[in-house]
Amino acid sequence: MSDNAEFNRLFWHSRRGMLELDVLLVPFLKEAYPGLPDEDKQCYQKLLTCEDTDMFEWFMQRSKPEDPDLRRIVEIILARVQPD
């Protein structure tokens, strides 16, 4: 699959229909994803297979993913939007 087709696929999977998730995932995909190591890109792709309700809980920091790969990518995404 070409890089452009793969990016487009990820873009549409990043649009979740829940505003709170869209404002985190879409900018992350556009701005940070291209520079991620392949391992973290795989973690992001794995994140996109999760339920919206789970992701919402993680990004609102009400809970943390049990899976270490998911926990890592959630922390990376949150670090981008949280002030130092």
N, C-alpha and C positions, 0 to 999 in steps of 0.2 A: 504494500500500500504506500502511495506517495506520502511525503511529509505533509503536504497541504491537505490531502484527503484525511489523514490521521488527525491533524489539527482541527479540521472542520468537525469530525466525529466527536472529538473531545469537547469542542465548543458546545455542540448541541447537548451533550450529556452533562455539561457543566451548568446549563440553564435548567434549573430545577422547578421553576414555577413558584418557589417560595422566595419572596424578596430578600429575606435575611440571608439565604444561601446564595442567591444570584449575585448579590453585591460583594460577596467574598470570593466565590469561585471563578466567575467570569474574569474579573480583573487579574486574579492570581494566574489564571491560565494564559492570559495575554501578556502579562508583564514579567512573571517569575518563572513559569513553567519551562520556557525555552532554554533557560540557563541552568536548570536543575541537572544533577547527575542522573544517569539512567536509572539507578536504583530508586531515587526519589520520584522519578517520572512513573515508575511502575507502582509505587505507593499511591500516587495521585489517581492513577487509573483504577486501582483497587478501591479507593475511596468512592469513586463514582458508581460503584456497584452497590453501595450501602443505601439503606433506607433514609429518606429525607428526615424523618423524625429522629433517627439516631444522630445524623449529622448536625441537626439543629441543637440537640442536647450537648454535643461535643463542642460546637463553636460558641455556644452560650456558656460554656464551661460549667455545666451542671453535672456532667459526667465525663469520663475519659474512655476512649476505646480500649478494650482488652488486648486487641491485636497490636503488637509493637510497631508494625509497619503503618497501621492507621494512626496510631498515637503520634508517630513521628511526623507524618504529613499534616495532621491537624495542628501540631505545635508549630510547624514551619509556616502554615497559613496564618495562624493567629499571631505569630511574631511579626508578620508583615503589617498588620493593622493595629497592633497595640503600641501606644507610645512608650518610649524608654523610661 
